[in-house]
Amino acid sequence: MTKVGFGTLNWIVLVIYLLAMLGVGVYFTKKASKNTDAFFKAKSSIPAWAAGFSIYATTLSAITFMSTPEQAYLKDWAYGVGSLSIILIVPLLIKYYVPFFRKLQVTTAYEYLEERFSPIIRVIGSALFMLYHIGRVAIVIYLPIIAITSVSNINPILIACVVGGLCIIYTFLGGIEGVIWSDVIQGILLLGGALLVVLIGGFTVKGGFGTVVSDAISNHKILSGADMHIGDLTKFIPLIFAGQFFNTLYQYTGSQDVVQRYQTTATQKETNKSLWTNGILALITIPLFFGMGTVLFSYYKNMGGLPQGFNTSALVPYFVITEIPAGIAGLVIAAIFAAAQSTIASSLNAISSCFVTDFKQRFFDNKWKKISDVTLARIVIIITGLFGLSMSIYLLVGNASKTWDLFLTVTGLFGVPIAGIFAAGIFTKRSNSFGAILGLILSVAVTVFVQQNSDSSLIVATVAFISSFAFTYILSFFAPKKYIHNIVGLTAATVKEDYVKQ
């Protein structure tokens, strides 16, 4: 397939966007440098709506920006049902999870695990998060670039260095406040970019959106009859909803990049508002992103089709570069990179907060006195950011994506089980560190077995959460007395009672 030129005007727009993100980091440098409260929590000064936009942008990567329309283009909207799980998750977070994070004034999510269970559970949760997100940074840079450069003449190494490098710099400079306000801009940009694709594609087709709707209905592009048939679990809607529910619950309860946002607002009431803001944006995403895929299906069905052997993972950037006017196309490509940068920046700041809070401050505070915590956080951002960028470049020039996918799979296996341990700690009084450690090990073993024998990642997520919760609770009954300690104020049943630090 012949690659399309990116164009001078598109480059100008993209460079202006990238420099603007760098400017945000520079603007917040002085405030972020004061202390870790400023660098990791923005001194709880972020408005609820901005924190909500930041949560939304953090959970939505460039991979989602392109893979969701591809899913709708090739199949239907069935997986959009999973996104509706946010309607149940937000009230659950507000009632049962956020009160603990706010009450304990945690910097990282894993501080709760220590208070509820033991230091070793905290270390395991934090270390696994850091490992997974170091790897994820590389993939979040690599995948959108490989898709965009497959249909354009953009140099992949150059764009990786520019997009990834500038993201590392503004995260290094601006701390969490710089990251959040960058997220706000990026969130608006990616929503606007998606809307542009829908509108331009829909109105260009002969007959407009009437044709789009007709094509969607006649080709079963919304829901097909198989979507409620248990014979094909990859299309079974109840399983899609359950799997997405547990995956999303992990993001909002056991993943530091999101939980960190809960402390950036002034009060719990503001945190609750931020979660509802994010929830509304997540619901808007369903018609926007799946709508992109449906519109593009109708567009290429009526306008001559895609080139022979076309890789549909590049569907969105191909349409943008070939069909949207110069300048505006640059803005939409900037939206794709914005989705990537919002995820990368959040990961890097969260990794640094875990390293400083869960390791340095917890275990080495007296030994590492010569370096300030903010300086150490910035060093961690530079090291992990450059490592992730280097790995993405290695993936771009080599053929090691399968090896890297294996690394992400192994570290990612622990994610949802950690969410199960959080839930066991909050919703049961019996659960203790003995049960949590053994429960995590057994849950991962069961999850690996299910993954090897199932084509559905949603089945894996469902089994991972349920098995982790169940094993933790049941095995806790067999724990020696030394593993049982005061949990008043740390469970849903005692959340309103005062907690005395052990």
C-alpha positions in Angstrom: 0.0 0.0 0.0 1.3 3.5 -0.9 1.9 5.7 2.1 0.4 9.2 2.2 2.4 12.3 2.8 1.7 14.0 6.2 1.9 17.5 4.8 3.5 20.7 6.1 0.3 22.2 7.6 -0.4 19.0 9.6 3.2 19.1 10.9 2.8 22.7 12.0 -0.4 21.9 13.9 1.1 18.8 15.5 4.3 20.7 16.6 2.1 23.5 18.1 0.2 20.9 20.1 3.4 19.3 21.4 5.0 22.6 22.4 1.7 23.6 24.2 2.0 20.4 26.3 5.6 21.2 27.1 4.5 24.7 28.1 2.0 23.3 30.6 4.8 21.4 32.3 7.0 24.4 32.4 4.1 26.6 33.9 3.7 24.2 36.9 7.4 23.5 37.5 7.8 25.9 40.4 4.6 24.7 42.2 5.4 21.1 41.7 9.0 21.5 43.1 7.9 22.5 46.6 7.3 19.0 48.2 5.8 15.6 47.5 2.4 16.8 48.5 2.5 19.2 45.5 4.3 16.8 43.2 2.0 13.8 43.8 -1.3 15.4 45.1 -1.2 19.0 43.7 -1.9 20.0 47.3 -5.5 18.9 46.8 -6.2 22.0 44.7 -7.6 20.5 41.5 -11.3 21.3 40.6 -13.5 18.3 40.4 -14.3 18.6 36.7 -10.6 18.8 35.8 -9.8 15.7 38.0 -12.6 13.9 36.2 -11.3 14.8 32.8 -7.9 13.6 34.0 -9.2 10.2 35.1 -11.0 9.8 31.8 -7.9 10.7 29.7 -5.7 8.4 31.9 -8.0 5.4 31.3 -8.3 6.0 27.6 -5.2 5.3 25.6 -4.4 5.9 21.9 -4.8 2.1 21.6 -8.4 2.5 22.6 -8.9 5.5 20.3 -8.0 3.2 17.4 -9.0 -0.3 18.4 -12.6 0.6 19.5 -13.5 2.0 16.0 -11.8 -1.0 14.5 -14.0 -3.4 16.6 -17.1 -1.6 15.4 -15.9 -1.6 11.8 -15.2 -5.3 11.7 -17.9 -6.5 14.1 -20.5 -4.6 16.1 -21.1 -2.5 19.3 -21.3 -5.5 21.6 -18.2 -4.6 23.6 -19.7 -1.1 24.2 -22.0 -2.8 26.7 -19.0 -3.4 28.9 -18.4 0.4 29.1 -21.8 0.7 30.8 -20.3 -0.9 33.9 -19.1 2.5 34.9 -22.8 3.2 35.9 -22.4 0.6 38.7 -18.8 1.3 39.5 -19.0 5.0 40.3 -21.6 4.6 43.1 -19.6 1.6 44.5 -16.4 3.7 44.5 -18.1 6.7 46.2 -19.7 4.6 48.9 -17.1 2.0 49.7 -13.6 2.8 48.3 -13.0 6.5 48.2 -13.8 7.0 51.9 -10.8 4.8 52.8 -8.4 6.5 50.5 -9.5 9.9 51.7 -9.7 8.9 55.4 -6.1 7.5 55.4 -4.8 10.4 53.2 -2.9 7.9 51.1 -0.5 9.0 48.4 -0.6 5.5 46.8 -3.5 3.0 46.8 -1.2 0.4 48.3 -0.9 2.2 51.6 -4.4 0.9 52.4 -3.2 -2.7 51.7 -0.5 -2.3 54.4 -2.9 -0.9 57.0 -5.5 -3.5 56.3 -3.1 -6.5 55.7 0.6 -6.1 56.0 3.7 -4.3 54.5 4.4 -7.3 52.2 1.0 -6.9 50.5 1.7 -3.2 50.0 5.1 -4.0 48.4 3.7 -6.7 46.1 0.8 -4.4 44.9 3.1 -1.4 44.3 6.0 -3.3 42.7 3.6 -5.1 40.3 2.0 -1.9 39.3 5.4 -0.3 38.6 6.6 -3.2 36.5 3.4 -3.4 34.4 3.3 0.3 33.7 7.0 0.6 32.8 6.2 -2.0 30.1 2.9 -0.3 29.2 4.7 3.0 28.5 6.6 1.3 25.7 3.4 -0.3 24.2 1.4 3.0 24.4 4.1 4.8 22.4 4.7 1.9 20.0 1.2 0.8 18.9 -0.2 4.2 17.7 3.0 5.1 16.0 3.2 1.8 14.1 -0.4 2.3 13.0 0.0 5.9 11.9 3.4 5.3 10.1 1.9 2.3 8.3 -0.3 4.7 6.3 1.9 7.9 6.2 5.5 8.8 5.5 6.1 10.0 9.1 9.4 8.7 10.4 8.5 6.4 13.3 11.7 6.8 15.3 11.5 10.6 15.0 7.9 10.8 16.1 8.5 8.3 19.0 11.4 10.5 20.3 9.4 13.7 19.9 6.1 12.5 21.4 7.6 10.3 24.1 10.5 12.6 24.9 8.4 15.7 25.3 5.9 13.8 27.4 8.7 12.7 29.8 9.9 16.3 30.1 6.6 17.9 30.9 5.8 15.1 33.4 9.3 15.6 35.0 8.7 19.4 35.2 5.0 19.8 36.2 4.3 17.0 38.6 0.7 15.7 38.9 -0.8 19.2 38.5 1.0 19.6 35.1 -0.1 16.1 34.2 -3.8 16.7 35.1 -4.1 20.0 33.2 -2.4 18.4 30.2 -4.9 15.6 30.5 -7.7 18.2 30.4 -6.4 19.6 27.1 -5.8 16.1 25.7 -9.2 14.8 26.8 -11.0 17.7 25.0 -8.8 17.2 22.0 -9.4 13.4 21.7 -13.2 13.9 22.1 -13.1 16.6 19.5 -11.0 14.5 17.2 -13.5 11.6 17.4 -16.4 13.9 16.8 -14.8 15.3 13.7 -14.2 11.9 12.3 -17.9 11.0 12.9 -19.2 14.2 11.4 -16.9 14.4 8.4 -17.3 10.7 7.6 -21.1 10.8 8.1 -21.8 13.9 6.0 -19.5 12.8 3.2 -21.4 9.6 2.5 -24.2 10.0 -0.1 -27.4 10.2 1.9 -25.6 11.3 5.1 -26.3 9.7 8.4 -29.5 8.1 7.0 -27.2 5.9 4.9 -25.0 5.2 7.8 -27.9 4.0 10.0 -29.3 1.9 7.1 -25.9 0.2 6.5 -25.5 -0.4 10.3 -28.9 -2.1 10.5 -28.7 -4.2 7.4 -25.2 -5.4 8.3 -25.9 -6.0 12.0 -23.3 -3.4 13.1 -25.0 -2.5 16.3 -25.8 -5.9 17.9 -26.1 -9.3 16.2 -28.2 -12.3 17.2 -25.0 -14.1 18.4 -24.4 -11.5 21.1 -26.8 -13.2 23.5 -25.8 -16.8 22.5 -23.7 -18.5 25.1 -22.2 -20.7 22.5 -19.7 -18.0 21.6 -18.4 -16.5 24.9 -16.4 -13.8 23.1 -19.8 -12.3 22.0 -21.9 -13.2 25.1 -23.1 -9.8 26.4 -23.5 -10.7 30.1 -19.8 -11.9 30.1 -18.7 -8.8 28.3 -20.3 -6.7 31.0 -18.9 -8.8 33.9 -15.4 -8.9 32.5 -15.3 -5.2 31.8 -16.7 -4.5 35.2 -13.9 -6.3 37.0 -11.2 -4.9 34.7 -12.6 -1.4 35.3 -12.9 -2.0 39.0 -9.2 -2.8 39.1 -8.3 0.5 37.3 -10.3 2.5 39.8 -9.3 0.7 43.0 -6.0 -1.0 42.6 -4.2 1.0 39.9 -2.2 4.0 41.2 -2.5 6.1 38.1 -6.2 6.5 38.7 -6.4 6.3 42.5 -3.8 9.1 42.8 -6.5 11.5 41.4 -8.7 11.0 44.4 -6.3 13.0 46.6 -5.9 15.9 44.2 -9.3 17.5 45.0 -10.0 19.4 48.2 -12.8 17.2 49.7 -14.4 13.8 49.3 -17.5 15.6 47.8 -15.2 17.0 45.1 -13.7 13.6 44.5 -17.2 12.2 44.1 -18.0 14.9 41.5 -14.8 14.1 39.6 -15.8 10.4 39.4 -19.3 11.3 38.0 -17.6 13.7 35.5 -15.4 10.8 34.4 -18.5 8.5 34.3 -20.4 10.8 32.0 -17.4 11.1 29.7 -17.0 7.3 29.6 -20.6 7.0 28.5 -20.2 9.6 25.8 -17.3 7.5 24.5 -19.6 4.7 23.6 -21.5 6.4 20.8 -18.4 8.4 19.8 -15.8 5.7 19.4 -18.1 2.9 18.3 -19.8 5.4 16.1 -16.5 6.2 14.4 -16.2 2.5 13.4 -19.8 2.3 12.1 -19.5 5.6 10.1 -16.2 4.4 8.6 -17.7 1.1 7.6 -20.5 2.9 5.8 -18.0 5.4 4.3 -15.8 2.8 2.7 -18.7 0.6 1.7 -20.1 3.4 -0.3 -16.9 5.2 -1.4 -14.9 2.5 -3.0 -13.5 0.4 -0.1 -10.1 0.2 1.5 -6.8 -0.7 -0.3 -6.1 -4.4 -0.9 -4.6 -6.1 2.2 -5.2 -3.0 4.4 -4.4 -3.4 8.1 -7.6 -2.2 9.9 -5.7 -1.2 13.0 -4.7 1.9 11.0 -8.3 2.6 10.0 -8.8 5.9 11.9 -5.4 7.5 11.0 -5.8 6.4 7.3 -9.1 8.1 7.1 -7.8 11.2 8.8 -4.8 11.6 6.6 -6.5 10.8 3.3 -9.9 12.4 3.7 -9.8 15.2 6.3 -8.5 18.6 5.1 -4.9 19.5 6.0 -4.5 21.2 9.3 -7.7 19.7 10.7 -6.1 16.3 10.0 -3.1 17.3 12.0 -5.3 18.2 14.9 -7.0 14.7 14.8 -3.6 13.0 14.6 -2.5 15.2 17.6 -5.6 13.8 19.4 -4.3 10.3 18.9 -1.0 11.3 20.3 -2.8 13.2 23.1 -4.5 9.9 24.1 -1.1 8.3 24.2 0.6 11.1 26.2 -2.1 11.3 28.8 -1.6 7.6 29.6 2.2 7.8 29.5 2.3 10.9 31.8 -0.1 9.4 34.3 1.9 6.1 34.4 5.2 7.9 34.9 4.0 10.1 37.7 2.3 7.2 39.4 5.4 5.0 39.1 7.4 7.7 40.8 4.9 8.1 43.5 5.0 4.4 44.2 8.8 4.3 44.3 9.1 7.3 46.6 6.1 6.6 48.9 6.0 2.8 49.1 9.7 2.1 49.1 11.9 5.1 49.8 9.8 6.8 52.5 8.5 3.4 53.9 11.9 1.6 54.1 14.8 3.9 53.3 13.9 7.3 54.6 16.7 7.5 57.1 19.3 6.2 54.7 18.5 8.4 51.6 18.6 11.9 53.3 20.9 13.6 50.8 18.3 13.6 48.0 14.9 15.3 48.3 11.8 13.2 47.6 10.8 15.5 44.6 14.2 15.2 43.1 14.1 11.4 43.5 10.6 11.3 41.9 11.9 13.2 38.9 14.9 10.9 38.5 12.6 7.9 38.5 10.4 9.6 35.9 13.5 10.2 33.7 14.8 6.7 34.1 11.5 4.8 33.6 10.4 7.2 30.8 13.7 6.7 28.9 13.5 3.0 29.4 10.0 2.8 28.1 10.9 5.1 25.1 14.0 3.0 24.4 11.9 -0.2 24.4 9.3 1.4 22.0 12.1 2.3 19.6 13.5 -1.3 19.9 10.0 -2.6 19.0 9.8 -0.2 16.1 13.1 -1.3 14.5 13.0 -4.9 15.6 10.4 -7.7 15.8 10.2 -8.3 19.5 6.6 -7.3 20.1 5.6 -10.9 21.0 8.3 -11.0 23.7 7.1 -7.7 25.1 3.5 -8.8 25.0 4.5 -11.8 27.1 6.1 -9.4 29.7 2.9 -7.3 29.9 0.8 -10.5 30.1 2.8 -11.9 33.0 2.8 -8.7 35.0 -0.8 -7.8 34.0 -2.0 -11.2 35.4 -1.6 -9.8 38.9 -3.7 -6.6 38.3 -7.3 -7.9 38.7 -6.4 -10.3 41.5 -5.0 -7.3 43.4 -8.4 -5.7 43.0 -9.9 -8.8 44.5 -7.7 -8.4 47.6 -8.8 -4.8 47.9 -12.4 -5.9 47.8 -11.8 -8.7 50.3 -10.2 -6.2 52.7 -13.0 -3.7 52.4 -16.1 -6.0 52.3 -15.0 -8.7 54.8 -13.8 -8.6 58.4 -12.2 -12.1 58.3 -9.7 -11.5 55.5 -6.1 -11.1 56.7 -2.6 -11.1 55.2 -2.2 -14.9 55.4 -5.2 -15.3 53.2 -4.3 -12.4 50.9 -0.8 -13.8 50.1 -1.9 -17.3 49.5 -5.0 -16.1 47.8 -3.0 -14.0 45.3 -0.7 -16.9 44.5 -3.6 -19.4 43.9 -5.7 -16.8 42.0 -2.8 -16.1 39.6 -2.3 -19.9 39.1 -6.0 -20.3 38.3 -6.0 -17.3 36.1 -3.0 -18.6 34.1 -4.8 -21.9 33.6 -7.9 -20.2 32.4 -6.0 -17.9 30.1 -4.3 -20.8 28.4 -7.6 -22.5 27.8 -9.8 -19.5 26.8 -9.9 -17.1 24.0 -11.7 -14.4 26.0 -9.7 -11.9 28.1 -13.1 -11.1 29.8 -13.4 -14.6 31.2 -9.9 -14.3 32.5 -10.7 -11.0 34.3 -13.9 -12.4 35.8 -12.1 -15.6 37.1 -9.1 -13.5 38.4 -11.3 -11.2 40.5 -13.7 -13.8 41.9 -11.0 -16.4 42.6 -8.8 -13.8 44.4 -11.6 -12.5 46.5 -12.8 -16.1 47.4 -9.4 -17.5 48.1 -8.4 -14.6 50.3 -11.5 -14.8 52.3 -11.6 -18.6 52.7 -7.9 -19.1 53.5 -8.0 -16.4 56.1 -10.0 -18.7 58.3 -6.9 -20.9 58.6 -4.5 -18.1 59.5 -2.4 -18.3 62.7 -3.3 -15.7 65.3 -0.2 -13.6 64.5 -1.8 -12.6 61.2 -4.9 -11.2 62.8 -4.8 -7.5 63.9 -7.1 -4.6 64.6 -9.1 -3.6 61.5 -11.5 -1.1 63.1 -12.0 1.7 60.6 -10.7 -0.3 57.7 -13.7 -2.2 56.5 -17.1 -1.2 55.0 -18.8 -2.2 58.3 -16.5 0.0 60.4 -15.6 2.8 58.0 -17.2 5.5 60.2 -15.2 4.4 63.2 -11.8 6.0 64.1 -8.8 4.1 62.9 -5.6 4.0 65.0 -2.5 3.3 63.0 -0.8 0.1 63.9 
